[in-house]
Structures are given as structure tokens and as C-alpha cells.
Amino acid sequence: MPHIDYFCATLSPYVYLAGTRLEEIAADHGATITYKPLDVVALFGRTGGTSPAERHPSRQEYRAQELRRQSEKTGLTLNLKPAFWPTNGAPAAYAIIAAQSAGGGDVGALVHFICAAVWAEDKDIAQDDVIRDCLSRAGFDPDLADKGLMAGAETYSANLEEAVNRGVFGTPFYIADNDERFWGQDRLVDLDQYLMSLA
């Protein structure tokens, strides 16, 4: 059975624009997914990247155009200047970690709901009520927002270290069997083709 390690960030517009296509691809190939939320700004600092705010204006302008184009391509509404970005994405990441551990709901949907809260709904994902709502909508106990915070923080930190050690430098980042790596939601087609080649 194929497996995908999915390094994601709760504040990434590109994770949002991935929608639930990863989950659809995994279902088509009988693949399992392990979600590994991390601090993408810290990842940039560890792997030679820079945060969006610190990039040259030409890069910022291109990013805005690309986000608009990708939003149109996917049909997902995206606010280029969300009301609560940046914010503290860690609590929402801890909720994803707790939900994955607890089971019983749809982790892929949870990731998407959290990112949509930022990029489409102008909600602050650092707020407990927003996280609880996303958990509930994805079929999880909303009280997971308040459970396992220490373990969540430890896993969140460990995910960053693992990402650096495995060659991850941005999100979304997918690592399939045989250490085959795919960066960006626009590489999901390539991931799909790779999994097809394993059959």
C-alpha cells in the first residue's frame, strides 16, 4: 500500500489551494497519508528561504499574481489580503495533530477548513472557537482543541526537524514511497502519475 507524508502549514495559501485533491488521489491509489503540520516560516529560515514579507517586491508581486491564477484555476475563493494573516498558526496545527491521533473524522477536510478560515472566510485560526468549529465540521470532537497541547507542541517541533532532514523546504510538500518528493499543490498531478507507476 503506497504512503504519503504530507508536510503542511495552517497559514499557507498553497495548502489551501490544494483543496482535498491529495485525499482524492490517495483514495484512487489506496494510499495512506500522514499529516505533518509545521511552522513554514521557521522552515524557510532553516532551508534558505525567506518569509513573504521579507521578499523582494518583484517576488511579492509575482506571488500575488500566481495566487490569483491558482485560485481561478481551482475555483477556490481566495482573499489576497486576509484579515488575520499572519497570525499564530500553531494552535490549529496542534488540533490537526490531536485529530489525527484521535481518529474518527476527516483530517484532510480539517486541514482544508482551517486554511479556508484564513484565506476565504477572514477568520483568526489562533482563536479557540474557530478551531473548534473546524474540528466539528470535519467530524471530530471539538474538545480536541484543548487536549494534548504539550504532545501537539512536541510533534509540531519534531515535524519541523524531520522536514529539514528530509529535504522539505516549503509547503505543501509531499513525500511518497522511495523518497519521491513533490513540492506545491501544482505538483499533485505528478504525484498522481507517480503513484500510478507503482501499481
N, C-alpha and C positions, 0 to 999 in steps of 0.2 A: 504494500500500500504506500503510495507516494506521500511525502510530508513536506510542508512548507512552514518555515519560521518567518513570521511576519513582524518586522520591526516598524512600529508606527508611532505617531505623535499626536496627541489630542489637539494640538494647535495648528497642525499642518493643513493648509488648504488643499494640498495634493492628496493627502489621505482622505479628505472629504470628497474630492472629485473622483476618487477610486470607487466611491459608492459601495455596493456589495458585489462588485464584479469578481473579486477574489473568491468569495464564497461560492459564487455560481460556477466558476472554473473548477474549484476544488471538488464540488459536488459532481461535476461532469466526469472527473477522473478518479473519483473515490479517494481523494487526498484528504489528509488531516491538516489542521492548521494550529500552530501555537502562536498566540498573540504576545508580542513583546514590546509593550509601550515604554518609551524612553523620553528623555529630555533632549530634543533635537538641537537646541541652541548649544547645549553642552557638547553634543556630538560634533557640531560644526567646529567648535573650539579645539576639539581633540583630533580632528582629521583634516585640518587645513582649510575649512570653510569659514564664512562669516555670516552673521545674522542678517536678515533682510534690511534692517535699519542702518547697518554699517556698510552696505554695499554701495558701489559707485552708482550715481544717478542713472547711468545708461542701463545698468543691470536691474535697477528698480523699475525703470520704465518698461523694459522687456518683460519682466516678471508680471507686471500688471496686464500687459497685452496678452501674454500667454495664459494667464488665469482666465481672462475674459474668453479667449478662444476655446479653452478646455471646458469652461462652463457651458458654452454654447454647444459644443460637441456632445457633451454628456447629458445635456438637458437639465442639469442641476443648477438651481439659482445660487448665485454667489455674490456676496457683498464685498467689494474690493477694500472697503474701509469699515470692517465690523466694529460695532460699538465697544466690544470687550476683547480687544486684541492689541497687544499681548495681555495675557492675564496668567494666573498661576494654573498651569495645566496639570500639575501633579495630583491633586485630589481626584480628578476624573480618571487619571491613569491608574491610581490605586483602586478605584472602583472596577475598572476593567480587569485588573489582576485578581481582585477578590471574586468577581463574577466568573472568570474562567476557572478558578479553583472550586467554586461552589457548584457550578453547573446548573442545568435546569432552564436556561434561557438561550438566547441567540447572541453570542459575543460579537459576531460581525455586525449585527444590527446595532448593538450597543455602541461600538466604535463609530459607526456612521451617525447615529443620533447625537452623540457627543460633539462630533465635528460639525454636524449640521447646526447644532445650537450656536456655535461660534459664527460660522460663515454664512448661514442663511436665516437665522432666527434672532440675531442680535441678543443672545443670552450670555451670561457670565458663567462659564463652566467651573469657576472656582467656588460657586455658591452651592451649598448643600441641596437646596430644593431643586436646582436644575439637574444635578447629578442623580438625585432620587427619581426624578421624572424620567430621565433617560433609562435608568435601570428598570423601572416599572414597564415602560413601553417595550423594552427588549425581553420581557418575560422573567426578570429577576426580582428577588426580594429587594425593595428599595432600601431596607436597613443595611444592605451590604455597603452602602456609602459610609457607614460608621464602624464597620468591622474590619479587623485585620489591617489596621493602618500601619502598624510597625512592620508587619510582614510585607505589606504593599510597598512601603518605602524602601525596604531592603531589596525586593525584587526589582523595583524601578531602577535603583542604582546598579544592581547586577546586570540588568538588561543593557545599560549603557556600556559597561565594561565588556560584555560579550560582543556587543555591536562593534566596538573599536577593534577587538581581537579578531573578528571575523570579516573585516573589510567593509563594514557598513559605514556610509558617510552622509546619508540623507534619508528622508522618509517620503513616501512609503518605500520600503526595501524588502524584497522577498528573497529568501534563500531556500532553494529546493534541494532535492537529493543530489549527491555528488558535488556539493558546494557550488551549484549553479546559481548565480546571483542576477537579480533584476532590480533596477532602481527606477522608481517612478511609476505612476499609475498608467502612463502611456506605454509601459512595457508589459502590461498584463497579457496582451495578445501573444507576445513572445513566450511568456511563462506558460500560457495555454498550449502553444505549439511544443514547447519542451516536454511538458507532461505527456502530451500525445506521443512523443517519440519514445517515452519509457514504456509504453503499453506493449 
